[in-house]
Amino acid sequence: MVKAWRITCAGVLLCALAGCTDPVRSSAASVPLHQTVEVATAIETIVATGRHPFGQLDLADREQLKALYEPVANAPIWIDGFNRPSPTARDALVLLSGAADEGFDPGAYNGPALEGIAAVLSTSAEPTVSDLATFDTALTINTLRYFRQLHRGRVDPRAIGFKISVPPDRDDYVALLRSAVANHRIAETATELAPPLVLYRGLRRQLTQYRVLAADRSLLPLPAPVATVHPGERYAGLLALYQRLVALGDLPATVPPATEPPVYDGRLVEGVKHFQLRHGLQSDGVLGAGTQAALAVPLSWRVRQIELAMERLRWLPHLGDEPFLAVNIPMFHLWGWDSIRPNGVPSFGTGVIVGRALNTKTPVLVEDMRYIVFRPYWNVPPSILRHEMLPILERDFDYLDRQNLEIVSGQGDDALPVPATAESLAQLRAGILRLRQRPGPKNSLGLIKFIFPNDENVYMHGTPAQELFSRSRRDFSHGCVRLEDPIALAEWTLKDQPGWTRERIVAAMNATQSSRVSLTRPIRVILFYVTAVVMPEDGTIRFAEDIYGHDATLDRGLARQQTIR
């Protein structure tokens, strides 16, 4: 049994947390002491046993409750001196009831049930001890869970097959909650825990808009897919197409098009081009199979794409005032930020090529870029050697000269070439020797590569196949990230290292020897995967095809709620 004198002290602390001007009069005097003792005892029992009216508590929940309540002698923290939900409790209820704004399910935080108990506590002349203890502990558990999941995500990426390592969580959520209650900063604390990236804030805004669109029953259904429709040709779905393009922001609202004759032309074509650009399609204004399929995607799934993107952004480390690079794999784009800026506009961007969807996917990871190599050798990976090059070499040794390849002995760039013979080919097959491509304009890595050491052995590099960047879908590599403008990235990466002008970078790329420059300060590199992004440059939302099927995997993982804690 909790001692009465401890409860009296706890009542003083409770009123201090709730903002009472006279904690002794407002709490200890307003609520009968026996009831205060009984509520504290009920809270102590819940913490000790884990038995809660909302369900059995796991060990982590019980440990957090103990850490929060034990220092205040198990006094409630959300109840004022008159056994009513405090203003701070109301703030927490508003936060949980608005969980959908963050892409969460409010039901997952027991919002409706807590609102129901709060209504009872607010109107009952003598609320029960059970209701008081249940409400206080349940609001604590769910607010802590909300804080943690807003900061870290609901799903452990490793539990659903992603190799990304979630950074260690050094946040003390109990201390954060205690401070938030004491200083009446529930909403502000949640904002500080959310991802600081402009990409997240943009998606949060668009989520509300797309939910409205998904619920709009006035939008006409588009016709079933038809043969390709070119500008100037007839199309029966003109009015539905116009309505959808206006709703999505791809076309200004003006006078609807005439439907007789139903000719697809003019501003509708321009609206479709804008839609295609936002959905990773060739922006040609032609209503082909891909464009018709994208137009037919239910808006409810676009909502889900936004929610999945927000979840993935919570997995990323919260960066401080430091430069970082971010590659969005399914959108084939790289951004560079000098730091987390208030307006979020990146200081650098370029197109990229990523790994093939079939069998050489680019991994999701977070690592630090440490050095750059000019005029790199390309050391042919064993899988490419075994599956692609050995079958050719077994038929044609001249392939080595045509591709500027050489068989070498040793691991460094100073490894010695070995003549191409049947014996050396056998040693190559056995892994005793290795195959590499000499530096030069035709090297598969281009003239520069950017190294961020990682277990997947992927990096960023140039490419001689610049024509591939004209494609809207660009998953062509063996897993590494090919850069459309590697010189610009080198300029951005080396901008704080004296002497590394564009002219010096170009000279190093065209020198006779390979060279390496270490970064004086490592740069964080984030390879991430989201199929919905609000472009930081212009604020438009774009969607991408789920080329690796990661959205489907995460959707299933969320359904199973494989939480981090």
LINBELLIN-V813275 format. One record per backbone hydrogen bond with DSSP energy under -1.0 kcal/mol. NH is the residue of the N-H (numbers start at 1). CO is the residue of the C=O. E is the energy in kcal/mol with one decimal. If there is no record, write none. Layout:
NH/CO/E ; NH/CO/E
//
This chain:
7/3/-1.6 ; 8/4/-2.3 ; 9/5/-1.8 ; 10/6/-2.3 ; 11/7/-2.7 ; 12/8/-1.6 ; 13/9/-2.0 ; 14/10/-3.0 ; 15/11/-2.3 ; 16/12/-1.7 ; 17/13/-2.3 ; 18/14/-2.3 ; 19/15/-1.1 ; 20/15/-2.9 ; 26/22/-3.2 ; 27/23/-2.1 ; 29/24/-1.7 ; 31/27/-2.0 ; 36/32/-2.0 ; 37/33/-2.5 ; 38/34/-2.0 ; 39/35/-2.5 ; 40/36/-2.1 ; 41/37/-2.3 ; 42/38/-2.4 ; 43/39/-2.4 ; 44/40/-2.5 ; 45/41/-2.2 ; 46/42/-2.1 ; 47/43/-2.4 ; 48/44/-2.2 ; 49/45/-2.7 ; 50/46/-2.5 ; 55/52/-2.5 ; 57/50/-3.2 ; 62/58/-2.2 ; 63/59/-2.5 ; 64/60/-2.0 ; 65/61/-2.6 ; 66/62/-2.6 ; 67/63/-2.2 ; 68/64/-1.8 ; 69/65/-3.1 ; 70/66/-2.2 ; 72/69/-1.2 ; 73/70/-1.7 ; 74/69/-3.0 ; 75/72/-1.7 ; 80/84/-3.4 ; 83/80/-1.5 ; 86/78/-2.9 ; 90/86/-2.0 ; 91/87/-1.9 ; 92/88/-2.1 ; 93/89/-2.5 ; 94/90/-2.3 ; 95/91/-2.2 ; 96/92/-2.5 ; 97/93/-2.6 ; 98/94/-1.4 ; 99/96/-1.5 ; 101/98/-1.9 ; 102/99/-1.7 ; 103/100/-1.8 ; 104/99/-2.1 ; 108/105/-2.0 ; 109/106/-1.6 ; 110/107/-1.6 ; 111/106/-1.6 ; 114/110/-2.5 ; 115/111/-2.5 ; 116/112/-2.0 ; 117/113/-2.1 ; 118/114/-2.6 ; 119/115/-2.1 ; 120/116/-1.6 ; 121/117/-2.8 ; 122/118/-2.0 ; 123/119/-1.0 ; 124/120/-2.4 ; 132/128/-2.1 ; 133/129/-2.6 ; 134/130/-2.8 ; 135/131/-2.7 ; 136/132/-2.2 ; 137/133/-2.3 ; 138/134/-2.4 ; 139/135/-2.5 ; 140/136/-1.9 ; 141/137/-2.7 ; 142/138/-2.5 ; 143/139/-2.1 ; 144/140/-2.6 ; 145/141/-2.4 ; 146/142/-2.3 ; 147/143/-2.7 ; 148/144/-2.6 ; 149/145/-2.8 ; 150/146/-2.4 ; 151/147/-1.6 ; 152/148/-2.6 ; 153/149/-1.8 ; 156/562/-2.0 ; 159/156/-1.4 ; 161/158/-1.1 ; 162/157/-2.5 ; 176/172/-2.3 ; 177/173/-2.7 ; 178/174/-2.7 ; 179/175/-2.4 ; 180/176/-2.4 ; 181/177/-2.6 ; 182/178/-2.4 ; 183/179/-2.3 ; 185/180/-2.9 ; 189/185/-2.2 ; 190/186/-2.0 ; 191/187/-2.1 ; 192/188/-2.0 ; 193/189/-1.4 ; 194/190/-1.3 ; 201/197/-1.7 ; 202/198/-2.5 ; 203/199/-1.8 ; 204/200/-2.3 ; 205/201/-1.7 ; 206/202/-2.1 ; 207/203/-2.2 ; 208/204/-1.0 ; 209/205/-1.2 ; 210/206/-2.9 ; 211/207/-1.9 ; 212/208/-1.7 ; 213/209/-2.1 ; 214/210/-2.6 ; 215/211/-1.4 ; 216/213/-1.2 ; 229/287/-1.6 ; 232/264/-4.0 ; 233/230/-2.2 ; 235/262/-2.8 ; 241/237/-2.6 ; 242/238/-2.9 ; 243/239/-2.5 ; 244/240/-2.2 ; 245/241/-2.5 ; 246/242/-2.3 ; 247/243/-2.2 ; 248/244/-2.3 ; 249/246/-1.0 ; 250/245/-2.3 ; 251/245/-1.1 ; 263/261/-2.0 ; 264/233/-3.3 ; 268/265/-1.3 ; 270/266/-1.3 ; 271/267/-2.5 ; 272/268/-2.3 ; 273/269/-2.2 ; 274/270/-1.9 ; 275/271/-2.2 ; 276/272/-3.0 ; 277/273/-2.3 ; 278/274/-1.8 ; 281/276/-2.7 ; 284/282/-2.1 ; 287/229/-2.8 ; 288/286/-1.9 ; 292/288/-2.5 ; 293/289/-2.2 ; 294/290/-2.1 ; 295/291/-2.4 ; 296/292/-1.4 ; 301/298/-1.2 ; 302/298/-1.3 ; 303/299/-2.0 ; 304/300/-1.7 ; 305/301/-2.6 ; 306/302/-1.9 ; 307/303/-2.2 ; 308/304/-2.8 ; 309/305/-2.3 ; 310/306/-2.3 ; 311/307/-2.0 ; 312/308/-2.1 ; 313/309/-2.1 ; 314/310/-1.0 ; 315/312/-1.2 ; 322/320/-2.0 ; 324/337/-2.2 ; 325/524/-2.8 ; 326/335/-2.6 ; 327/526/-3.0 ; 328/333/-2.5 ; 329/528/-2.7 ; 332/329/-1.3 ; 333/328/-1.4 ; 334/350/-2.8 ; 335/326/-2.7 ; 336/348/-2.8 ; 337/324/-2.6 ; 341/339/-1.0 ; 347/336/-2.1 ; 348/336/-1.5 ; 350/334/-2.0 ; 352/332/-2.0 ; 353/482/-2.0 ; 354/474/-2.3 ; 356/477/-2.1 ; 360/356/-1.0 ; 365/527/-1.5 ; 367/525/-2.3 ; 369/523/-3.7 ; 370/451/-2.6 ; 371/451/-1.3 ; 372/517/-2.3 ; 373/449/-2.5 ; 374/515/-2.8 ; 375/447/-2.5 ; 378/437/-2.1 ; 380/435/-1.9 ; 385/381/-2.7 ; 386/382/-2.9 ; 387/383/-2.4 ; 388/384/-2.4 ; 389/384/-1.7 ; 390/385/-3.0 ; 393/389/-2.8 ; 394/390/-2.3 ; 395/392/-1.3 ; 396/392/-2.3 ; 399/396/-1.1 ; 400/397/-1.7 ; 402/398/-2.1 ; 403/399/-1.8 ; 404/401/-1.0 ; 405/400/-3.2 ; 406/436/-2.6 ; 408/434/-2.8 ; 409/416/-2.2 ; 415/412/-1.6 ; 416/409/-1.3 ; 418/407/-3.4 ; 425/421/-2.3 ; 426/422/-1.8 ; 427/423/-2.1 ; 428/424/-2.1 ; 429/425/-2.3 ; 430/426/-1.7 ; 432/427/-2.2 ; 433/427/-1.3 ; 434/408/-2.2 ; 436/406/-2.3 ; 437/378/-2.5 ; 438/404/-2.6 ; 443/440/-1.9 ; 446/443/-2.3 ; 449/373/-2.2 ; 450/460/-3.4 ; 451/371/-2.7 ; 457/454/-1.4 ; 460/450/-1.9 ; 461/481/-2.2 ; 462/445/-1.3 ; 462/448/-2.1 ; 466/464/-1.5 ; 468/465/-1.4 ; 469/466/-1.6 ; 470/467/-1.5 ; 471/468/-1.6 ; 476/354/-1.0 ; 477/354/-2.6 ; 481/459/-2.3 ; 482/353/-2.1 ; 483/461/-2.7 ; 484/351/-2.4 ; 489/485/-1.6 ; 490/486/-2.3 ; 491/487/-2.4 ; 492/488/-2.3 ; 493/489/-2.8 ; 494/490/-2.3 ; 497/494/-2.0 ; 500/497/-1.7 ; 501/499/-1.9 ; 505/501/-2.2 ; 506/502/-2.6 ; 507/503/-2.2 ; 508/504/-2.4 ; 509/505/-1.9 ; 510/506/-1.3 ; 515/374/-1.7 ; 517/372/-2.5 ; 519/370/-2.7 ; 523/369/-1.6 ; 525/367/-3.7 ; 526/325/-2.6 ; 527/365/-2.8 ; 528/327/-2.5 ; 533/542/-2.4 ; 535/540/-3.1 ; 539/535/-2.9 ; 542/533/-3.2 ; 543/278/-3.0 ; 544/531/-2.2 ; 547/545/-2.1 ; 553/549/-1.6 ; 554/550/-2.6 ; 555/551/-2.7 ; 556/552/-1.9 ; 557/553/-2.2 ; 558/554/-2.8 ; 559/555/-1.6 ; 560/556/-1.5 ; 562/557/-1.2 ; 563/561/-1.7
//
